[in-house]
Amino acid sequence: MRRLVIDVMDGEHTVSTLPPGSPIDPALLTDPGFVSITSTPEEISIVSPSALAPAGAEAEAGWRLLTVRGPLDFTLTGIMASLAGAIAAAGVPLFAVSTFHTDHILVHAPDLERTVTALREAGHEVHRPE
């Protein structure tokens, strides 16, 4: 697996769920930070900066976001496996989100240091906010 460059993003995120068909606050789509909205027949899942978490949603706060610098070509293989394997070996649970250009990993804030160490030991380059 090639060496990946990963950025630890500022701020905390919340993972929320709403019933299918629930209205989505348009402010989520205009925020300059990381927001992911996924709709399935069973739920709407939202990852957002904690300040924008939908009111009344079932939610889990306290996640930190790590983003692989992209864009990543669709022909590349093993990227998520490399990241998830290193993080799992450190005993850290994760929440993964892939976008058109790259991959994102969220870990609980107390696990961030262990995650950064594990990724670096796996040969990846990790940058922290200044």
matplotlib code that plots the C-alpha trace (Angstrom):
import matplotlib.pyplot as plt

x = [0.0, 1.3, 2.0, -1.1, -1.2, -3.9, -5.1, -6.7, -9.4, -10.3, -13.4, -15.7, -18.3, -21.6, -23.1, -26.9, -29.8, -33.3, -36.3, -36.5, -38.2, -37.3, -36.6, -32.9, -31.8, -30.4, -27.7, -26.0, -25.4, -23.9, -21.5, -17.9, -16.9, -17.4, -21.0, -22.2, -25.8, -26.8, -30.4, -31.5, -34.9, -34.2, -32.7, -31.1, -27.5, -25.8, -22.2, -21.7, -19.9, -21.4, -22.9, -25.0, -26.3, -30.0, -32.2, -34.2, -32.1, -30.6, -27.0, -23.5, -21.2, -17.5, -16.0, -12.8, -12.3, -9.3, -9.3, -7.0, -5.6, -7.0, -8.2, -7.8, -8.2, -11.1, -8.6, -6.7, -7.3, -6.7, -6.9, -9.7, -8.3, -4.9, -6.4, -9.0, -6.5, -4.0, -6.7, -8.3, -5.0, -4.8, -8.2, -9.9, -13.5, -14.1, -16.8, -15.8, -17.2, -16.1, -16.7, -16.0, -12.5, -11.3, -11.9, -12.6, -12.4, -14.0, -12.8, -13.9, -12.0, -10.3, -9.0, -7.4, -3.8, -3.8, -5.2, -2.5, 0.2, -1.2, -1.4, 2.1, 3.5, 1.7, 3.8, 1.3, 1.9, -0.5, -0.8, -2.4, -4.0, -1.8]
y = [0.0, 3.4, 6.0, 8.2, 11.8, 12.3, 15.6, 15.7, 18.3, 21.0, 20.6, 17.9, 16.2, 14.4, 11.4, 11.6, 9.6, 10.7, 8.7, 8.4, 11.3, 13.8, 17.4, 18.3, 21.8, 23.6, 25.1, 21.7, 22.0, 25.5, 24.9, 25.0, 22.1, 18.4, 17.3, 13.9, 13.0, 9.5, 8.4, 4.8, 3.2, 2.8, 6.1, 9.4, 9.4, 12.7, 13.5, 17.2, 19.7, 19.3, 22.8, 21.8, 18.4, 18.2, 19.0, 16.0, 13.5, 10.4, 11.4, 10.6, 13.6, 13.7, 12.5, 13.8, 13.8, 12.5, 13.1, 11.5, 14.0, 13.4, 13.2, 9.4, 7.5, 5.0, 2.3, 2.4, -0.5, -1.1, 2.4, 2.0, -1.5, 0.1, 2.8, 0.6, -2.2, 0.1, 1.7, -1.6, -3.0, -0.1, -1.1, 2.0, 1.9, 4.1, 5.5, 5.7, 7.9, 7.9, 10.7, 11.0, 12.4, 10.8, 8.9, 10.1, 8.4, 9.6, 8.4, 9.3, 12.3, 10.4, 7.9, 10.5, 10.3, 6.5, 6.7, 9.2, 7.0, 3.9, 5.5, 6.9, 3.5, 2.0, 4.3, 7.1, 10.8, 12.5, 16.3, 17.9, 21.4, 24.2]
z = [0.0, -0.8, 1.8, 2.3, 3.5, 6.1, 7.6, 11.1, 10.8, 13.4, 15.5, 16.6, 14.6, 15.4, 13.7, 13.7, 12.3, 11.3, 10.1, 6.3, 4.6, 7.4, 6.3, 6.1, 7.3, 4.2, 6.4, 6.4, 2.7, 2.8, 5.7, 4.5, 6.8, 6.3, 6.1, 4.8, 4.3, 3.3, 2.7, 2.8, 3.1, 6.8, 7.8, 7.0, 8.4, 8.9, 9.8, 10.5, 12.7, 16.1, 16.1, 13.1, 14.3, 13.7, 16.7, 17.9, 16.1, 17.7, 17.8, 19.0, 19.4, 20.0, 16.8, 15.2, 11.4, 9.5, 5.7, 3.2, 0.8, -2.6, -5.2, -5.2, -8.4, -8.5, -9.6, -6.4, -4.1, -0.4, 0.8, 3.4, 4.3, 5.1, 7.2, 9.0, 9.6, 11.3, 13.4, 14.3, 15.4, 17.8, 19.2, 18.0, 16.5, 13.5, 11.3, 7.6, 4.8, 1.2, -1.2, -4.9, -4.4, -1.2, 2.1, 5.5, 8.9, 12.1, 15.5, 19.0, 20.3, 23.2, 20.6, 18.4, 19.7, 19.5, 15.9, 14.8, 16.3, 14.6, 11.2, 11.4, 12.5, 9.5, 7.3, 6.6, 7.0, 9.4, 9.7, 12.7, 12.7, 14.0]

ax = plt.figure().add_subplot(projection="3d")
ax.plot(x, y, z, "-o")
ax.set_aspect("equal")
plt.show()
